[in-house]
Amino acid sequence: MPKMKTNRGAAKRFKCTGTGKVARRKAFTSHILTKKSTKRKRSLRQGTLVDATNAPGIKRLIPYL
């Protein structure tokens, strides 16, 4: 059976943690930042985990990460 291909777009956006969960960055942090509060922008800096319902599909896209 041939090797599975990694989805390169997903590989750049997600990574697996040591416990097998999928980590991601938050959206809405690239432009139009003047109308967003400082508190909101500060919280967008932190990464977060992918929801458990979406994690299996993303893990299929990045089988070797």
mmCIF file as Biopython writes it, N, C-alpha, C and O atoms, coordinates in Angstrom:
data_model
#
loop_
_atom_site.group_PDB
_atom_site.id
_atom_site.type_symbol
_atom_site.label_atom_id
_atom_site.label_alt_id
_atom_site.label_comp_id
_atom_site.label_asym_id
_atom_site.label_entity_id
_atom_site.label_seq_id
_atom_site.pdbx_PDB_ins_code
_atom_site.Cartn_x
_atom_site.Cartn_y
_atom_site.Cartn_z
_atom_site.occupancy
_atom_site.B_iso_or_equiv
_atom_site.auth_seq_id
_atom_site.auth_asym_id
_atom_site.pdbx_PDB_model_num
ATOM 1   N N  . MET A ? 1  ? 0.848   -1.187 0.000  1.0 0.0 1  A 1 
ATOM 2   C CA . MET A ? 1  ? 0.000   0.000  0.000  1.0 0.0 1  A 1 
ATOM 3   C C  . MET A ? 1  ? 0.893   1.249  0.000  1.0 0.0 1  A 1 
ATOM 4   O O  . MET A ? 1  ? 1.851   1.312  0.770  1.0 0.0 1  A 1 
ATOM 5   N N  . PRO A ? 2  ? 0.595   2.246  -0.851 1.0 0.0 2  A 1 
ATOM 6   C CA . PRO A ? 2  ? 1.451   3.432  -0.914 1.0 0.0 2  A 1 
ATOM 7   C C  . PRO A ? 2  ? 1.311   4.304  0.337  1.0 0.0 2  A 1 
ATOM 8   O O  . PRO A ? 2  ? 0.343   4.207  1.091  1.0 0.0 2  A 1 
ATOM 9   N N  . LYS A ? 3  ? 2.304   5.144  0.520  1.0 0.0 3  A 1 
ATOM 10  C CA . LYS A ? 3  ? 2.260   6.071  1.651  1.0 0.0 3  A 1 
ATOM 11  C C  . LYS A ? 3  ? 1.127   7.074  1.445  1.0 0.0 3  A 1 
ATOM 12  O O  . LYS A ? 3  ? 0.788   7.420  0.313  1.0 0.0 3  A 1 
ATOM 13  N N  . MET A ? 4  ? 0.550   7.536  2.551  1.0 0.0 4  A 1 
ATOM 14  C CA . MET A ? 4  ? -0.482  8.565  2.484  1.0 0.0 4  A 1 
ATOM 15  C C  . MET A ? 4  ? 0.181   9.915  2.275  1.0 0.0 4  A 1 
ATOM 16  O O  . MET A ? 4  ? 1.293   10.149 2.748  1.0 0.0 4  A 1 
ATOM 17  N N  . LYS A ? 5  ? -0.506  10.805 1.562  1.0 0.0 5  A 1 
ATOM 18  C CA . LYS A ? 5  ? 0.010   12.141 1.355  1.0 0.0 5  A 1 
ATOM 19  C C  . LYS A ? 5  ? -0.527  13.069 2.444  1.0 0.0 5  A 1 
ATOM 20  O O  . LYS A ? 5  ? -1.703  13.022 2.804  1.0 0.0 5  A 1 
ATOM 21  N N  . THR A ? 6  ? 0.356   13.900 2.947  1.0 0.0 6  A 1 
ATOM 22  C CA . THR A ? 6  ? -0.029  14.919 3.905  1.0 0.0 6  A 1 
ATOM 23  C C  . THR A ? 6  ? -0.626  16.100 3.156  1.0 0.0 6  A 1 
ATOM 24  O O  . THR A ? 6  ? -0.082  16.526 2.137  1.0 0.0 6  A 1 
ATOM 25  N N  . ASN A ? 7  ? -1.733  16.630 3.646  1.0 0.0 7  A 1 
ATOM 26  C CA . ASN A ? 7  ? -2.313  17.851 3.090  1.0 0.0 7  A 1 
ATOM 27  C C  . ASN A ? 7  ? -1.441  19.015 3.560  1.0 0.0 7  A 1 
ATOM 28  O O  . ASN A ? 7  ? -1.430  19.349 4.745  1.0 0.0 7  A 1 
ATOM 29  N N  . ARG A ? 8  ? -0.716  19.626 2.635  1.0 0.0 8  A 1 
ATOM 30  C CA . ARG A ? 8  ? 0.279   20.627 3.010  1.0 0.0 8  A 1 
ATOM 31  C C  . ARG A ? 8  ? -0.349  21.883 3.610  1.0 0.0 8  A 1 
ATOM 32  O O  . ARG A ? 8  ? 0.253   22.529 4.468  1.0 0.0 8  A 1 
ATOM 33  N N  . GLY A ? 9  ? -1.555  22.232 3.162  1.0 0.0 9  A 1 
ATOM 34  C CA . GLY A ? 9  ? -2.227  23.388 3.748  1.0 0.0 9  A 1 
ATOM 35  C C  . GLY A ? 9  ? -2.565  23.145 5.204  1.0 0.0 9  A 1 
ATOM 36  O O  . GLY A ? 9  ? -2.418  24.039 6.038  1.0 0.0 9  A 1 
ATOM 37  N N  . ALA A ? 10 ? -3.021  21.932 5.515  1.0 0.0 10 A 1 
ATOM 38  C CA . ALA A ? 10 ? -3.357  21.588 6.899  1.0 0.0 10 A 1 
ATOM 39  C C  . ALA A ? 10 ? -2.097  21.475 7.749  1.0 0.0 10 A 1 
ATOM 40  O O  . ALA A ? 10 ? -2.111  21.831 8.928  1.0 0.0 10 A 1 
ATOM 41  N N  . ALA A ? 11 ? -1.012  20.983 7.165  1.0 0.0 11 A 1 
ATOM 42  C CA . ALA A ? 11 ? 0.232   20.815 7.908  1.0 0.0 11 A 1 
ATOM 43  C C  . ALA A ? 11 ? 0.782   22.155 8.377  1.0 0.0 11 A 1 
ATOM 44  O O  . ALA A ? 11 ? 1.430   22.233 9.421  1.0 0.0 11 A 1 
ATOM 45  N N  . LYS A ? 12 ? 0.521   23.220 7.601  1.0 0.0 12 A 1 
ATOM 46  C CA . LYS A ? 12 ? 0.993   24.542 7.982  1.0 0.0 12 A 1 
ATOM 47  C C  . LYS A ? 12 ? 0.098   25.182 9.047  1.0 0.0 12 A 1 
ATOM 48  O O  . LYS A ? 12 ? 0.527   26.114 9.728  1.0 0.0 12 A 1 
ATOM 49  N N  . ARG A ? 13 ? -1.114  24.706 9.198  1.0 0.0 13 A 1 
ATOM 50  C CA . ARG A ? 13 ? -2.075  25.328 10.112 1.0 0.0 13 A 1 
ATOM 51  C C  . ARG A ? 13 ? -2.246  24.594 11.429 1.0 0.0 13 A 1 
ATOM 52  O O  . ARG A ? 13 ? -2.618  25.203 12.432 1.0 0.0 13 A 1 
ATOM 53  N N  . PHE A ? 14 ? -1.980  23.296 11.441 1.0 0.0 14 A 1 
ATOM 54  C CA . PHE A ? 14 ? -2.236  22.492 12.637 1.0 0.0 14 A 1 
ATOM 55  C C  . PHE A ? 14 ? -0.994  21.713 13.022 1.0 0.0 14 A 1 
ATOM 56  O O  . PHE A ? 14 ? -0.137  21.424 12.186 1.0 0.0 14 A 1 
ATOM 57  N N  . LYS A ? 15 ? -0.910  21.378 14.310 1.0 0.0 15 A 1 
ATOM 58  C CA . LYS A ? 15 ? 0.116   20.436 14.753 1.0 0.0 15 A 1 
ATOM 59  C C  . LYS A ? 15 ? -0.458  19.604 15.884 1.0 0.0 15 A 1 
ATOM 60  O O  . LYS A ? 15 ? -1.375  20.029 16.586 1.0 0.0 15 A 1 
ATOM 61  N N  . CYS A ? 16 ? 0.097   18.411 16.049 1.0 0.0 16 A 1 
ATOM 62  C CA . CYS A ? 16 ? -0.369  17.519 17.100 1.0 0.0 16 A 1 
ATOM 63  C C  . CYS A ? 16 ? 0.428   17.774 18.369 1.0 0.0 16 A 1 
ATOM 64  O O  . CYS A ? 16 ? 1.641   17.979 18.322 1.0 0.0 16 A 1 
ATOM 65  N N  . THR A ? 17 ? -0.263  17.759 19.501 1.0 0.0 17 A 1 
ATOM 66  C CA . THR A ? 17 ? 0.402   17.899 20.791 1.0 0.0 17 A 1 
ATOM 67  C C  . THR A ? 17 ? 0.948   16.546 21.211 1.0 0.0 17 A 1 
ATOM 68  O O  . THR A ? 17 ? 0.715   15.540 20.541 1.0 0.0 17 A 1 
ATOM 69  N N  . GLY A ? 18 ? 1.657   16.524 22.294 1.0 0.0 18 A 1 
ATOM 70  C CA . GLY A ? 18 ? 2.223   15.281 22.790 1.0 0.0 18 A 1 
ATOM 71  C C  . GLY A ? 18 ? 1.185   14.267 23.205 1.0 0.0 18 A 1 
ATOM 72  O O  . GLY A ? 18 ? 1.432   13.061 23.158 1.0 0.0 18 A 1 
ATOM 73  N N  . THR A ? 19 ? 0.011   14.753 23.616 1.0 0.0 19 A 1 
ATOM 74  C CA . THR A ? 19 ? -1.054  13.843 24.048 1.0 0.0 19 A 1 
ATOM 75  C C  . THR A ? 19 ? -1.975  13.439 22.910 1.0 0.0 19 A 1 
ATOM 76  O O  . THR A ? 19 ? -2.944  12.711 23.124 1.0 0.0 19 A 1 
ATOM 77  N N  . GLY A ? 20 ? -1.676  13.912 21.677 1.0 0.0 20 A 1 
ATOM 78  C CA . GLY A ? 20 ? -2.465  13.503 20.523 1.0 0.0 20 A 1 
ATOM 79  C C  . GLY A ? 20 ? -3.592  14.445 20.146 1.0 0.0 20 A 1 
ATOM 80  O O  . GLY A ? 20 ? -4.347  14.161 19.217 1.0 0.0 20 A 1 
ATOM 81  N N  . LYS A ? 21 ? -3.720  15.567 20.853 1.0 0.0 21 A 1 
ATOM 82  C CA . LYS A ? 21 ? -4.723  16.554 20.481 1.0 0.0 21 A 1 
ATOM 83  C C  . LYS A ? 21 ? -4.181  17.415 19.352 1.0 0.0 21 A 1 
ATOM 84  O O  . LYS A ? 21 ? -2.983  17.390 19.071 1.0 0.0 21 A 1 
ATOM 85  N N  . VAL A ? 22 ? -5.066  18.183 18.699 1.0 0.0 22 A 1 
ATOM 86  C CA . VAL A ? 22 ? -4.649  19.002 17.566 1.0 0.0 22 A 1 
ATOM 87  C C  . VAL A ? 22 ? -4.681  20.469 17.987 1.0 0.0 22 A 1 
ATOM 88  O O  . VAL A ? 22 ? -5.707  20.971 18.446 1.0 0.0 22 A 1 
ATOM 89  N N  . ALA A ? 23 ? -3.547  21.150 17.826 1.0 0.0 23 A 1 
ATOM 90  C CA . ALA A ? 23 ? -3.432  22.562 18.185 1.0 0.0 23 A 1 
ATOM 91  C C  . ALA A ? 23 ? -3.619  23.418 16.949 1.0 0.0 23 A 1 
ATOM 92  O O  . ALA A ? 23 ? -3.311  22.995 15.834 1.0 0.0 23 A 1 
ATOM 93  N N  . ARG A ? 24 ? -4.132  24.638 17.154 1.0 0.0 24 A 1 
ATOM 94  C CA . ARG A ? 24 ? -4.358  25.564 16.046 1.0 0.0 24 A 1 
ATOM 95  C C  . ARG A ? 24 ? -4.129  26.985 16.518 1.0 0.0 24 A 1 
ATOM 96  O O  . ARG A ? 24 ? -4.040  27.254 17.716 1.0 0.0 24 A 1 
ATOM 97  N N  . ARG A ? 25 ? -4.034  27.892 15.556 1.0 0.0 25 A 1 
ATOM 98  C CA . ARG A ? 25 ? -3.969  29.322 15.856 1.0 0.0 25 A 1 
ATOM 99  C C  . ARG A ? 25 ? -5.366  29.909 15.740 1.0 0.0 25 A 1 
ATOM 100 O O  . ARG A ? 25 ? -6.242  29.319 15.108 1.0 0.0 25 A 1 
ATOM 101 N N  . LYS A ? 26 ? -5.574  31.058 16.343 1.0 0.0 26 A 1 
ATOM 102 C CA . LYS A ? 26 ? -6.889  31.692 16.268 1.0 0.0 26 A 1 
ATOM 103 C C  . LYS A ? 26 ? -6.997  32.574 15.032 1.0 0.0 26 A 1 
ATOM 104 O O  . LYS A ? 26 ? -5.997  33.085 14.527 1.0 0.0 26 A 1 
ATOM 105 N N  . ALA A ? 27 ? -8.218  32.744 14.558 1.0 0.0 27 A 1 
ATOM 106 C CA . ALA A ? 27 ? -8.483  33.554 13.371 1.0 0.0 27 A 1 
ATOM 107 C C  . ALA A ? 27 ? -8.714  35.018 13.766 1.0 0.0 27 A 1 
ATOM 108 O O  . ALA A ? 27 ? -8.728  35.360 14.949 1.0 0.0 27 A 1 
ATOM 109 N N  . PHE A ? 28 ? -8.892  35.867 12.760 1.0 0.0 28 A 1 
ATOM 110 C CA . PHE A ? 28 ? -9.238  37.291 12.919 1.0 0.0 28 A 1 
ATOM 111 C C  . PHE A ? 28 ? -8.117  38.103 13.551 1.0 0.0 28 A 1 
ATOM 112 O O  . PHE A ? 28 ? -8.390  39.027 14.317 1.0 0.0 28 A 1 
ATOM 113 N N  . THR A ? 29 ? -6.869  37.781 13.251 1.0 0.0 29 A 1 
ATOM 114 C CA . THR A ? 29 ? -5.764  38.498 13.880 1.0 0.0 29 A 1 
ATOM 115 C C  . THR A ? 29 ? -4.819  39.138 12.868 1.0 0.0 29 A 1 
ATOM 116 O O  . THR A ? 29 ? -3.738  39.589 13.247 1.0 0.0 29 A 1 
ATOM 117 N N  . SER A ? 30 ? -5.203  39.191 11.578 1.0 0.0 30 A 1 
ATOM 118 C CA . SER A ? 30 ? -4.251  39.674 10.582 1.0 0.0 30 A 1 
ATOM 119 C C  . SER A ? 30 ? -4.474  41.126 10.160 1.0 0.0 30 A 1 
ATOM 120 O O  . SER A ? 30 ? -3.500  41.831 9.898  1.0 0.0 30 A 1 
ATOM 121 N N  . HIS A ? 31 ? -5.704  41.589 10.087 1.0 0.0 31 A 1 
ATOM 122 C CA . HIS A ? 31 ? -5.934  42.977 9.667  1.0 0.0 31 A 1 
ATOM 123 C C  . HIS A ? 31 ? -7.241  43.481 10.267 1.0 0.0 31 A 1 
ATOM 124 O O  . HIS A ? 31 ? -7.970  42.732 10.917 1.0 0.0 31 A 1 
ATOM 125 N N  . ILE A ? 32 ? -7.526  44.763 10.038 1.0 0.0 32 A 1 
ATOM 126 C CA . ILE A ? 32 ? -8.658  45.485 10.652 1.0 0.0 32 A 1 
ATOM 127 C C  . ILE A ? 32 ? -8.576  45.335 12.175 1.0 0.0 32 A 1 
ATOM 128 O O  . ILE A ? 32 ? -9.530  44.915 12.830 1.0 0.0 32 A 1 
ATOM 129 N N  . LEU A ? 33 ? -7.404  45.694 12.716 1.0 0.0 33 A 1 
ATOM 130 C CA . LEU A ? 33 ? -7.175  45.515 14.152 1.0 0.0 33 A 1 
ATOM 131 C C  . LEU A ? 33 ? -7.555  46.751 14.962 1.0 0.0 33 A 1 
ATOM 132 O O  . LEU A ? 33 ? -7.577  46.695 16.192 1.0 0.0 33 A 1 
ATOM 133 N N  . THR A ? 34 ? -7.855  47.867 14.294 1.0 0.0 34 A 1 
ATOM 134 C CA . THR A ? 34 ? -8.122  49.098 15.036 1.0 0.0 34 A 1 
ATOM 135 C C  . THR A ? 34 ? -9.444  49.032 15.795 1.0 0.0 34 A 1 
ATOM 136 O O  . THR A ? 34 ? -9.568  49.607 16.877 1.0 0.0 34 A 1 
ATOM 137 N N  . LYS A ? 35 ? -10.420 48.343 15.242 1.0 0.0 35 A 1 
ATOM 138 C CA . LYS A ? 35 ? -11.719 48.278 15.919 1.0 0.0 35 A 1 
ATOM 139 C C  . LYS A ? 35 ? -11.804 47.175 16.970 1.0 0.0 35 A 1 
ATOM 140 O O  . LYS A ? 35 ? -12.788 47.095 17.706 1.0 0.0 35 A 1 
ATOM 141 N N  . LYS A ? 36 ? -10.780 46.328 17.045 1.0 0.0 36 A 1 
ATOM 142 C CA . LYS A ? 36 ? -10.770 45.258 18.045 1.0 0.0 36 A 1 
ATOM 143 C C  . LYS A ? 36 ? -10.114 45.769 19.319 1.0 0.0 36 A 1 
ATOM 144 O O  . LYS A ? 36 ? -9.135  46.514 19.270 1.0 0.0 36 A 1 
ATOM 145 N N  . SER A ? 37 ? -10.655 45.368 20.443 1.0 0.0 37 A 1 
ATOM 146 C CA . SER A ? 37 ? -10.127 45.845 21.714 1.0 0.0 37 A 1 
ATOM 147 C C  . SER A ? 37 ? -8.775  45.196 21.997 1.0 0.0 37 A 1 
ATOM 148 O O  . SER A ? 37 ? -8.436  44.149 21.446 1.0 0.0 37 A 1 
ATOM 149 N N  . THR A ? 38 ? -8.017  45.850 22.872 1.0 0.0 38 A 1 
ATOM 150 C CA . THR A ? 38 ? -6.706  45.324 23.246 1.0 0.0 38 A 1 
ATOM 151 C C  . THR A ? 38 ? -6.836  43.956 23.894 1.0 0.0 38 A 1 
ATOM 152 O O  . THR A ? 38 ? -6.025  43.064 23.646 1.0 0.0 38 A 1 
ATOM 153 N N  . LYS A ? 39 ? -7.858  43.794 24.724 1.0 0.0 39 A 1 
ATOM 154 C CA . LYS A ? 39 ? -8.085  42.510 25.399 1.0 0.0 39 A 1 
ATOM 155 C C  . LYS A ? 39 ? -8.364  41.407 24.383 1.0 0.0 39 A 1 
ATOM 156 O O  . LYS A ? 39 ? -7.871  40.287 24.518 1.0 0.0 39 A 1 
ATOM 157 N N  . ARG A ? 40 ? -9.157  41.732 23.368 1.0 0.0 40 A 1 
ATOM 158 C CA . ARG A ? 40 ? -9.493  40.743 22.344 1.0 0.0 40 A 1 
ATOM 159 C C  . ARG A ? 40 ? -8.261  40.348 21.537 1.0 0.0 40 A 1 
ATOM 160 O O  . ARG A ? 40 ? -8.033  39.168 21.272 1.0 0.0 40 A 1 
ATOM 161 N N  . LYS A ? 41 ? -7.465  41.354 21.147 1.0 0.0 41 A 1 
ATOM 162 C CA . LYS A ? 41 ? -6.249  41.071 20.374 1.0 0.0 41 A 1 
ATOM 163 C C  . LYS A ? 41 ? -5.258  40.257 21.186 1.0 0.0 41 A 1 
ATOM 164 O O  . LYS A ? 41 ? -4.576  39.387 20.646 1.0 0.0 41 A 1 
ATOM 165 N N  . ARG A ? 42 ? -5.175  40.529 22.457 1.0 0.0 42 A 1 
ATOM 166 C CA . ARG A ? 42 ? -4.271  39.792 23.342 1.0 0.0 42 A 1 
ATOM 167 C C  . ARG A ? 42 ? -4.687  38.330 23.447 1.0 0.0 42 A 1 
ATOM 168 O O  . ARG A ? 42 ? -3.838  37.439 23.461 1.0 0.0 42 A 1 
ATOM 169 N N  . SER A ? 43 ? -5.988  38.082 23.523 1.0 0.0 43 A 1 
ATOM 170 C CA . SER A ? 43 ? -6.460  36.693 23.624 1.0 0.0 43 A 1 
ATOM 171 C C  . SER A ? 43 ? -6.313  35.950 22.303 1.0 0.0 43 A 1 
ATOM 172 O O  . SER A ? 43 ? -6.211  34.723 22.293 1.0 0.0 43 A 1 
ATOM 173 N N  . LEU A ? 44 ? -6.300  36.678 21.188 1.0 0.0 44 A 1 
ATOM 174 C CA . LEU A ? 44 ? -6.117  36.031 19.887 1.0 0.0 44 A 1 
ATOM 175 C C  . LEU A ? 44 ? -4.680  35.547 19.669 1.0 0.0 44 A 1 
ATOM 176 O O  . LEU A ? 44 ? -4.428  34.713 18.799 1.0 0.0 44 A 1 
ATOM 177 N N  . ARG A ? 45 ? -3.734  36.076 20.468 1.0 0.0 45 A 1 
ATOM 178 C CA . ARG A ? 45 ? -2.339  35.657 20.322 1.0 0.0 45 A 1 
ATOM 179 C C  . ARG A ? 45 ? -2.135  34.212 20.766 1.0 0.0 45 A 1 
ATOM 180 O O  . ARG A ? 45 ? -1.320  33.494 20.187 1.0 0.0 45 A 1 
ATOM 181 N N  . GLN A ? 46 ? -2.869  33.786 21.785 1.0 0.0 46 A 1 
ATOM 182 C CA . GLN A ? 46 ? -2.708  32.435 22.299 1.0 0.0 46 A 1 
ATOM 183 C C  . GLN A ? 46 ? -3.280  31.421 21.326 1.0 0.0 46 A 1 
ATOM 184 O O  . GLN A ? 46 ? -4.336  31.643 20.734 1.0 0.0 46 A 1 
ATOM 185 N N  . GLY A ? 47 ? -2.590  30.326 21.165 1.0 0.0 47 A 1 
ATOM 186 C CA . GLY A ? 47 ? -3.146  29.226 20.386 1.0 0.0 47 A 1 
ATOM 187 C C  . GLY A ? 47 ? -4.190  28.492 21.198 1.0 0.0 47 A 1 
ATOM 188 O O  . GLY A ? 47 ? -4.357  28.748 22.391 1.0 0.0 47 A 1 
ATOM 189 N N  . THR A ? 48 ? -4.887  27.584 20.553 1.0 0.0 48 A 1 
ATOM 190 C CA . THR A ? 48 ? -5.897  26.812 21.251 1.0 0.0 48 A 1 
ATOM 191 C C  . THR A ? 48 ? -5.980  25.431 20.621 1.0 0.0 48 A 1 
ATOM 192 O O  . THR A ? 48 ? -5.268  25.140 19.660 1.0 0.0 48 A 1 
ATOM 193 N N  . LEU A ? 49 ? -6.835  24.593 21.152 1.0 0.0 49 A 1 
ATOM 194 C CA . LEU A ? 49 ? -6.996  23.241 20.632 1.0 0.0 49 A 1 
ATOM 195 C C  . LEU A ? 49 ? -8.192  23.191 19.694 1.0 0.0 49 A 1 
ATOM 196 O O  . LEU A ? 49 ? -9.155  23.941 19.853 1.0 0.0 49 A 1 
ATOM 197 N N  . VAL A ? 50 ? -8.119  22.307 18.727 1.0 0.0 50 A 1 
ATOM 198 C CA . VAL A ? 50 ? -9.236  22.074 17.815 1.0 0.0 50 A 1 
ATOM 199 C C  . VAL A ? 50 ? -10.319 21.341 18.585 1.0 0.0 50 A 1 
ATOM 200 O O  . VAL A ? 50 ? -10.019 20.493 19.427 1.0 0.0 50 A 1 
ATOM 201 N N  . ASP A ? 51 ? -11.576 21.659 18.306 1.0 0.0 51 A 1 
ATOM 202 C CA . ASP A ? 51 ? -12.695 20.988 18.957 1.0 0.0 51 A 1 
ATOM 203 C C  . ASP A ? 51 ? -12.651 19.491 18.666 1.0 0.0 51 A 1 
ATOM 204 O O  . ASP A ? 51 ? -12.213 19.074 17.594 1.0 0.0 51 A 1 
ATOM 205 N N  . ALA A ? 52 ? -13.100 18.701 19.608 1.0 0.0 52 A 1 
ATOM 206 C CA . ALA A ? 52 ? -13.023 17.239 19.505 1.0 0.0 52 A 1 
ATOM 207 C C  . ALA A ? 52 ? -13.806 16.697 18.310 1.0 0.0 52 A 1 
ATOM 208 O O  . ALA A ? 52 ? -13.458 15.647 17.769 1.0 0.0 52 A 1 
ATOM 209 N N  . THR A ? 53 ? -14.860 17.403 17.893 1.0 0.0 53 A 1 
ATOM 210 C CA . THR A ? 53 ? -15.650 16.930 16.755 1.0 0.0 53 A 1 
ATOM 211 C C  . THR A ? 53 ? -14.909 17.097 15.433 1.0 0.0 53 A 1 
ATOM 212 O O  . THR A ? 53 ? -15.157 16.344 14.491 1.0 0.0 53 A 1 
ATOM 213 N N  . ASN A ? 54 ? -13.994 18.080 15.347 1.0 0.0 54 A 1 
ATOM 214 C CA . ASN A ? 54 ? -13.249 18.325 14.118 1.0 0.0 54 A 1 
ATOM 215 C C  . ASN A ? 54 ? -11.893 17.633 14.087 1.0 0.0 54 A 1 
ATOM 216 O O  . ASN A ? 54 ? -11.294 17.496 13.021 1.0 0.0 54 A 1 
ATOM 217 N N  . ALA A ? 55 ? -11.403 17.195 15.242 1.0 0.0 55 A 1 
ATOM 218 C CA . ALA A ? 55 ? -10.053 16.636 15.330 1.0 0.0 55 A 1 
ATOM 219 C C  . ALA A ? 55 ? -9.835  15.391 14.472 1.0 0.0 55 A 1 
ATOM 220 O O  . ALA A ? 55 ? -8.788  15.305 13.831 1.0 0.0 55 A 1 
ATOM 221 N N  . PRO A ? 56 ? -10.751 14.418 14.415 1.0 0.0 56 A 1 
ATOM 222 C CA . PRO A ? 56 ? -10.481 13.225 13.598 1.0 0.0 56 A 1 
ATOM 223 C C  . PRO A ? 56 ? -10.287 13.539 12.118 1.0 0.0 56 A 1 
ATOM 224 O O  . PRO A ? 56 ? -9.434  12.932 11.472 1.0 0.0 56 A 1 
ATOM 225 N N  . GLY A ? 57 ? -11.048 14.462 11.578 1.0 0.0 57 A 1 
ATOM 226 C CA . GLY A ? 57 ? -10.897 14.830 10.178 1.0 0.0 57 A 1 
ATOM 227 C C  . GLY A ? 57 ? -9.573  15.501 9.902  1.0 0.0 57 A 1 
ATOM 228 O O  . GLY A ? 57 ? -8.959  15.265 8.861  1.0 0.0 57 A 1 
ATOM 229 N N  . ILE A ? 58 ? -9.121  16.342 10.830 1.0 0.0 58 A 1 
ATOM 230 C CA . ILE A ? 58 ? -7.847  17.029 10.654 1.0 0.0 58 A 1 
ATOM 231 C C  . ILE A ? 58 ? -6.696  16.036 10.798 1.0 0.0 58 A 1 
ATOM 232 O O  . ILE A ? 58 ? -5.697  16.141 10.087 1.0 0.0 58 A 1 
ATOM 233 N N  . LYS A ? 59 ? -6.827  15.081 11.707 1.0 0.0 59 A 1 
ATOM 234 C CA . LYS A ? 59 ? -5.773  14.068 11.879 1.0 0.0 59 A 1 
ATOM 235 C C  . LYS A ? 59 ? -5.613  13.226 10.618 1.0 0.0 59 A 1 
ATOM 236 O O  . LYS A ? 59 ? -4.517  12.745 10.328 1.0 0.0 59 A 1 
ATOM 237 N N  . ARG A ? 60 ? -6.678  13.046 9.880  1.0 0.0 60 A 1 
ATOM 238 C CA . ARG A ? 60 ? -6.603  12.320 8.610  1.0 0.0 60 A 1 
ATOM 239 C C  . ARG A ? 60 ? -5.791  13.098 7.573  1.0 0.0 60 A 1 
ATOM 240 O O  . ARG A ? 60 ? -5.124  12.507 6.724  1.0 0.0 60 A 1 
ATOM 241 N N  . LEU A ? 61 ? -5.856  14.441 7.651  1.0 0.0 61 A 1 
ATOM 242 C CA . LEU A ? 61 ? -5.119  15.274 6.704  1.0 0.0 61 A 1 
ATOM 243 C C  . LEU A ? 61 ? -3.628  15.331 7.012  1.0 0.0 61 A 1 
ATOM 244 O O  . LEU A ? 61 ? -2.807  15.532 6.116  1.0 0.0 61 A 1 
ATOM 245 N N  . ILE A ? 62 ? -3.279  15.148 8.303  1.0 0.0 62 A 1 
ATOM 246 C CA . ILE A ? 62 ? -1.869  15.217 8.702  1.0 0.0 62 A 1 
ATOM 247 C C  . ILE A ? 62 ? -1.465  13.906 9.387  1.0 0.0 62 A 1 
ATOM 248 O O  . ILE A ? 62 ? -1.239  13.888 10.597 1.0 0.0 62 A 1 
ATOM 249 N N  . PRO A ? 63 ? -1.374  12.814 8.626  1.0 0.0 63 A 1 
ATOM 250 C CA . PRO A ? 63 ? -1.150  11.505 9.244  1.0 0.0 63 A 1 
ATOM 251 C C  . PRO A ? 63 ? 0.212   11.331 9.902  1.0 0.0 63 A 1 
ATOM 252 O O  . PRO A ? 63 ? 0.339   10.519 10.819 1.0 0.0 63 A 1 
ATOM 253 N N  . TYR A ? 64 ? 1.230   12.061 9.470  1.0 0.0 64 A 1 
ATOM 254 C CA . TYR A ? 64 ? 2.570   11.826 9.995  1.0 0.0 64 A 1 
ATOM 255 C C  . TYR A ? 64 ? 3.068   12.911 10.920 1.0 0.0 64 A 1 
ATOM 256 O O  . TYR A ? 64 ? 4.232   12.884 11.318 1.0 0.0 64 A 1 
ATOM 257 N N  . LEU A ? 65 ? 2.215   13.880 11.282 1.0 0.0 65 A 1 
ATOM 258 C CA . LEU A ? 65 ? 2.654   14.961 12.158 1.0 0.0 65 A 1 
ATOM 259 C C  . LEU A ? 65 ? 2.283   14.683 13.592 1.0 0.0 65 A 1 
ATOM 260 O O  . LEU A ? 65 ? 2.576   15.492 14.473 1.0 0.0 65 A 1 
#
